[in-house]
Amino acid sequence: MSTTSFLNLGSLLLGLIAWIVPILAIKHPGKYAVKNCFRFIIVSFSACVASLCLQLFEINHRVQIQDWSALMDTIGTLIWVAVILAVITLILNIMALGICCEKETKT
């Protein structure tokens, strides 16, 4: 596999982790205390940032090999995907935090 394939695959997996972690906290709020909920949020945002960094490395790789046509073809979509990843990660983590805090105040 090429460097670009590894970077894109890693970015995809980290993006999925960024979404799955807060979903787990939302689905099982009684299982996790607020302290653990903060840990989940940190893991989720860290995975999101790492995913975006891998995309930056992938763009840098394309610039270094001077693959301008591939860069021009994908950069517009990449920007939208990065924004969607960040926004959905933020929304999921806010929901997870709200649900965990709500469960904490009820007990």
C-alpha positions in Angstrom: 0.0 0.0 0.0 1.1 3.5 -0.7 1.7 6.3 1.9 -1.5 8.0 0.8 -3.5 4.9 1.4 -2.2 4.5 4.9 -2.8 8.1 5.7 -6.3 8.0 4.4 -7.1 4.7 6.1 -5.7 6.0 9.4 -7.7 9.2 9.1 -10.9 7.2 8.4 -10.4 4.9 11.4 -9.6 7.8 13.7 -12.6 9.7 12.5 -14.8 6.7 13.2 -13.3 6.5 16.7 -14.0 10.2 17.2 -17.7 9.4 16.6 -18.0 6.0 18.2 -16.6 7.0 21.6 -19.3 9.7 22.4 -22.0 7.4 21.0 -21.0 4.8 23.5 -21.2 7.4 26.3 -24.7 8.4 25.0 -26.0 4.8 24.8 -24.8 3.8 28.2 -24.9 7.0 30.3 -25.5 5.2 33.6 -22.4 3.1 33.2 -20.0 6.1 33.1 -19.6 8.8 35.7 -19.0 12.4 34.6 -15.3 11.9 35.3 -15.2 9.0 32.8 -17.4 11.0 30.4 -14.7 13.7 30.3 -12.1 11.1 29.5 -14.3 9.9 26.6 -14.6 13.4 25.3 -10.8 13.9 25.5 -10.3 10.6 23.6 -12.9 11.6 21.0 -11.5 15.1 20.3 -8.0 13.6 20.3 -9.0 11.1 17.6 -10.7 13.9 15.6 -7.5 16.1 15.7 -5.3 13.1 14.8 -7.6 12.3 11.9 -7.4 15.9 10.6 -3.6 15.9 11.1 -3.3 12.8 9.0 -5.2 14.6 6.2 -2.7 17.4 6.5 0.1 15.0 6.1 -1.6 13.5 3.1 -1.9 16.9 1.5 1.8 17.6 2.3 2.7 14.3 0.7 0.8 15.2 -2.5 2.6 18.5 -2.6 6.0 16.9 -2.1 5.4 14.5 -5.0 3.9 17.4 -7.0 0.6 15.6 -7.7 -1.2 18.8 -8.4 -4.1 17.3 -10.3 -5.0 14.9 -7.5 -4.7 17.8 -5.0 -6.9 20.1 -7.0 -9.5 17.3 -7.5 -9.8 16.4 -3.8 -9.1 19.5 -1.8 -12.7 20.9 -2.0 -14.3 17.7 -0.8 -11.6 17.2 1.8 -12.4 20.6 3.3 -16.1 19.7 3.6 -15.4 16.3 5.0 -13.1 17.9 7.6 -15.8 20.4 8.6 -18.4 17.6 8.9 -16.1 15.5 11.0 -15.4 18.4 13.4 -19.0 19.5 13.7 -20.5 16.1 14.2 -17.7 15.3 16.8 -18.5 18.5 18.6 -22.3 17.8 18.6 -21.9 14.2 19.8 -19.5 15.2 22.6 -21.9 18.0 23.8 -24.7 15.5 23.8 -22.7 12.9 25.7 -21.6 15.5 28.2 -25.2 16.7 28.7 -26.5 13.2 29.2 -23.7 12.2 31.6 -24.2 15.4 33.6 -28.0 14.8 33.6 -27.6 11.3 34.9 -25.1 12.5 37.6 -27.5 15.1 38.9 -30.4 12.6 39.1 -28.4 10.2 41.3 
